Amino acid sequence: MAEYTPPKVWTWDTESGGKFASINRPISGATKDVTLNEGKHPFQLYSLATPNGVKVTLLFEELLELGIDEAEYDAWLINIGDGDQFGSGFVDINPNSKIPALLDKSGDKPLRVFESGSILIHLAEKFGHFLPAGGPERTEVMNWLMWQMGSAPFLGGGFGHFYAYAPEKYEYPINRYAMEVKRQLHVLETTLADRAYIAGDEYTIADMAIWPWYGALVLGKLYEAAEFLSVQDYPNVIAWAEKIAARPATKRGIRVNKAWGDEATQMLERHSRSDFED
């Protein structure tokens, strides 16, 4: 690998960013005027079924599985490959131009909620499920939610980028991030040795945040890297991932705003539970 000497002043090269070069840029803000669609439900979700997007649809579908009709939502596709996240309407809800973004119209005034962890906390607190109200149990859930927020960029932007998306494959970054991802999987493996779910005996938003990344990874559904990372070394993580994958709400949630793969598994928009009926 040729050694790279950083220039004195960095400049933006749109041709060198790999798969997502056309949408990655060093500035923020809207690039086009786009009015977002709105449906009839109190919650309007603008998203894509990436791991970060799936976190929120898992929670919505779990709340509906409990019979909480007030959690009904409309989910609109934001195709990040087409730059939908830079439309003015989306930027108004999330100035960071990342999915998912939520418009909560259930109160006196519409409330924007962005960043997946913030959305999970907002909905869990609003409906009183999947996040303990207080005490050490709540702290443990928050510990693991924050762990996910800090750890997953090493899996996605680090390992995933250099292993799957970078324009060239280089040994050093792939090895560096593979080592870190395996360390993270070992953290989860040892944690799940004596508990049913990430934060204890109950399924919580911590699991919903971690599963779309690390659960998908060990189940062979992320970056096609299961063999490369020897995921069989983490049987507790695999058992946990399979248990969550079998939940009816999970089966629905992973389909919402999915725009690739088998057409039978796709659901570009979601407006009612009846959308899942064949």
Helices and strands as residue ranges (DSSP letters): G 18-20, E 43-47, H 51-65, G 69-71, E 73-77, G 80-82, G 84-86, H 88-93, E 101-104, E 111-114, H 116-127, H 135-153, I 154-165, H 171-191, H 205-210, I 211-215, H 216-218, G 231-233, H 235-245, H 248-253, G 263-265, G 273-276
